[in-house]
Structures are given as C-alpha cells and as structure tokens.
Amino acid sequence: MEKLRIRPILAAMAVAVACMGLASCGYWGMVTRYEPVLRSMEDVRASLTVAPEPPVFTVEGLGKITLSADRRFLFVNDVNRGVRVADLAVPAVPEWVGYIDVPGTVDLAYLELGGTEYLYVDSFVDLVILELDLPRTDATFGAVEVGRVLDAFPGDPYQWFWDDDSPVWFAEAIPADQVVVGYTTRTSLEWIETSFLPVYAMDGAGSGTAGASGSMARFALHEDADHALWYLYAVDSYELRTFSLADPSTPNEEPSMNAGWSIETIFPYRDLLFLGSTSALYIYDVSNSPDSSPKSPVKRATLNHFAGRDPVVVGPVGTSGSELDTAFVTISEDRWGWGDNVLIAVDVSDPTAPLDIVRRNMYGPRGLGLLGNTLFVCEGDHGFVAVDVTHVRDGATLDERLAVKQYARPASETYDVIPGDAYQIVVGTDGITLYDYDEGTGALTTIGELAAGAAD
C-alpha cells in the first residue's frame, strides 16, 4: 500500500521538452512513496490506560477542549494520543492531575448525568465512553472504560497525516481491522509518465449537564426539550452521526445523514445545531417538531461564504432588552494560503433565513467564544483578542459594531477558547492560559498558565 507524491521539479519545462516529437511523454522528478504504519484495532482496544501525569507531547500538539459541569476540570485533547486533565481550582496555579492514554483521539465531550461523570472520546474508528473519578477531595484521578461503540466512525475520518503541507493518502484501502498510526517514506529520482501526474487535493475530509466545549469541536451534546434524553452528535467532512444516550454508557446509533460538504465543526444552541464547513454555515433543527426530532435533524438553512476553515458560536447579543440570536463565524485560510481571514456576524434570529450582518478582516482567526456581549477570538500566532459586539446590530461604523478591545499574546499559538465569568480558558499549541477580562476597560490580564511539557 503506497501513495505516490511527485515533487514537480522542472515539471512544466521538462514535460514540454520530453513531449516534443515523441509518442509518449513524461519527465524526471523526485517521487516519494508512502507506506502506512498500521496497528490492529484489537491492539488499540486493549491499550487504554490512565496515568497521574501527562507525558511530554509530540509536535502534533494540543487540540480540542471541554470542561466538567462545575468548570473545575479541563479536558484537553493531546492530538492522536490521549486526554490531559487539568485542575483549575486555583486559577493562578492550574495543574495537570491526570492523563488518559487513548490512541487515535482528536475529539471529546463531557456529560454529567445522575451524579455520574462521563467523557466521550473517539479512538480511531470507535466511540469510547469513560466514567470519570475526578480528584475533588483527594489527589487520585481515575477513568474507567464503561462502553465502546465499535466502528462508530467508519473510514477513520478524523486522522490526517501531512507531508510538507500536503495530505498523505494511500493508494490502496486499509484493511478493516487495521488503522494507520503513521507512515514511512522513500524518495528517489524516477522517470514519470505524464499519465501519472498527481492530483493535489484540498483540505478535507465539544436533569444532566454537558460541559462547555471549545468552538473547534466535532462532538456536541444536546438534551431534548422534555429533559428526558441526551444525544451526542458527531460530524466528519460530510456526515452527521447521532447517538441517543438513554443509557449514557451504551450509546444507541441512530441513522446518520449527509449533512453538507467539508464540515469541520459543530455548535449546539437551543434546539439547533450549527455546522461550520469550509464554504458554508449549515443550520439543523433538532427540536420535537412535526418534521424534525433530536433523532432526525432537519436542515433549516445554508449560508454560503468564502472558502476557509470555519468554527462558529451563537448567542443572544445586543443592548439590554433587545438581544437577538447572533452567530459569529471565523474563516481562515487553509494550509496553502487559500481562503480569507475574516470574522462574520450572522443574524440567526430566524434560523430558516440567516442574514450576513457585518464582516471584519482578522489575522488568521481560529476558535472563538461568546460571553454576553464580548466575543473572544483566537488568532494563532497573532494571539488572543476581545471584541465588543454589543452594537453589532445597531452600530454605525465597523469599529463600533465589531469593536476590538485588546490583544493578548501568549507564548504559543492560540487555538481555541472557552469563555466564563471568572476567567477565559485559552488553549495554545503547547499549553493553556487563563485570562481575566475587564469589560469596562477591555483589558485582558493573564491569571495563570500551564505548559504541556513539550519535548525538546
């Protein structure tokens, strides 16, 4: 099983010269052959372990985040490796208190139900349900696997490998009982027939209480209007999967559906799901209405936008007594520089007819979070910014409608944020930072920091 990647050295000129007067044509170029490093799912399923402290993390860095119901414990995805657990009881001195080794995990969601705390995580193609024992009164963290949905995510849609900003795909199908955990390469100078010219692909394919999650999540929890049942939703590039949680340790798979194209994030709000894709915002209804239900989401609207990565958050904003539901979408260019860097405010007070209100250029915006009339936006290596959106509906100028207050610039690139009254939690590529925000002055002040312990 291998993938050919042709580095186009001398490409256009070489092809032109080689084709002059010849029946066949081609050129000399460097060809990289990819071989997947495989691991059996049987081995993966037997390897989940719990440790008191996280190990050093790899270059893949930190990813998705979610909080416990009491907002004391933060769960941070250690991309493709496991879940870190941080105790925020003393915001000035946050500390790592546990680690769950979950191979192939990139997403997670927290649910407290009936006094029991659960964490839902992906592990390659499986959905894993963990029962948590969080160290509120002692120093011991515990997590036990209490359920697993085998092959919940066919095709392992969440793991991606990159080589020089190009996606690594393999020429042959991976066996059903194997997953790819890495790859090896061999590069050589070869004669390449023009019929073998590569096609470069674009970037493809967070009664009970759900913990707050970051905006980059592909998992979302929703409780039906009767407070009778919880649902877990998961999106990949094009499919929306639904799991009903009558027994939270044994999710029941409901029929999945094609939900859009190049979907990257999901955000639950009231009885709606907002799906962010690289080219559109999709709004799905999960209310108990004549034509929809939490088991059978129905699309109410699509709002197309410029190409780019697309997380979204939603909430009521405006002056007192006149708040209206507003969605905020960040769009950022992809790995190859395609797309725009912009913040969009969208009127979703009528979810069947979303309306683009106003746009503002940003510096590579990523995750975002809304707290009252303040929007917090992560901008990668440009830092973290607070934006006053009180007058997004009625402001006279751009600087009034999307009023940038202050930038904070932590040591690592910022990725996502969970806002809160006490502090704002920002995850970066190699650690987390807690910020205080003064609504009156717009000042962002660092409260505490916690490094991930990157390898040298």
C-alpha positions, 0 to 999 in steps of 0.5 A: 500500500503506497501513495505516490507524491511527485515533487514537480521539479522542472515539471512544466519545462521538462514535460514540454521538452520530453513531449516534443516529437515523441509518442509518449511523454513524461519527465524526471522528478523526485517521487516519494512513496508512502507506506502506512504504519498500521496497528490492529484495532484489537491492539488499540482496544486493549491499550487504554490506560490512565496515568497521574501525569501527562507525558511530554507531547509530540509536535502534533500538539494540543487540540480540542477542549471541554470542561466538567459541569462545575468548570473545575476540570479541563479536558484537553485533547493531546492530538492522536494520543490521549486526554490531559486533565487539568485542575483549575481550582486555583486559577493562578496555579492550574495543574495537570492531575491526570492523563488518559492514554487513548490512541487515535483521539482528536475529539471529546465531550463531557456529560454529567448525568445522575451524579455520574461523570462521563467523557466521550472520546473517539479512538480511531474508528470507535466511540469510547465512553469513560466514567470519570473519578475526578480528584475533588477531595483527594489527589487520585484521578481515575477513568474507567472504560464503561462502553465502546461503540465499535466502528462508530466512525467508519473510514477513520475520518478524523486522522490526517497525516501531512507531508510538507503541507500536503495530505498523505493518502494511500493508494490502496484501502486499509484493511478493516481491522487495521488503522494507520498510526503513521507512515514511512517514506522513500524518495528517489529520482524516477522517470514519470509518465505524464499519465501519472501526474498527481492530483493535489487535493484540498483540505478535507475530509465539544436533569444532566449537564454537558460541559462547555466545549471549545468552538473547534469541536466535532462532538456536541451534546444536546438534551431534548426539550422534555429533559428526558434524553441526551444525544451526542452528535458527531460530524466528519467532512460530510456526515452527521452521526447521532447517538441517543444516550438513554443509557449514557454508557451504551450509546444507541446509533441512530441513522446518520445523514449527509449533512453538507460538504467539508464540515469541520465543526459543530455548535449546539444552541437551543434546539439547533445545531450549527455546522461550520464547513469550509464554504458554508454555515449549515443550520439543523433543527433538532427540536420535537417538531412535526418534521424534525426530532433530536433523532432526525435533524432537519436542515433549516438553512445554508449560508454560503461564504468564502472558502476557509476553515470555519468554527462558529458560536451563537448567542443572544447579543445586543443592548439590554432588552433587545438581544437577538440570536447572533452567530459569529463565524471565523474563516481562515485560510487553509494550509496553502494560503487559500481562503480569507481571514475574516470574522462574520456576524450572522443574524440567526434570529430566524434560523430558516433565513440567516442574514450576513450582518457585518464582516471584519478582516482578522489575522488568521482567526481560529476558535472563538467564544461568546460571553454576553456581549464580548466575543473572544477570538483566537488568532494563532500566532497573532494571539488572543483578542476581545471584541465588543459586539454589543452594537453589532446590530445597531452600530454605525461604523465597523469599529463600533459594531465589531469593536476590538478591545485588546490583544493578548499574546501568549507564548504559543499559538492560540487555538481555541477558547472557552469563555466564563465569568471568572476567567477565559480558558485559552488553549495554545499549541503547547499549553493553556492560559487563563485570562481575566477580562475587564469589560469596562476597560477591555483589558485582558490580564493573564491569571495563570498558565500551564505548559504541556511539557513539550519535548525538546 
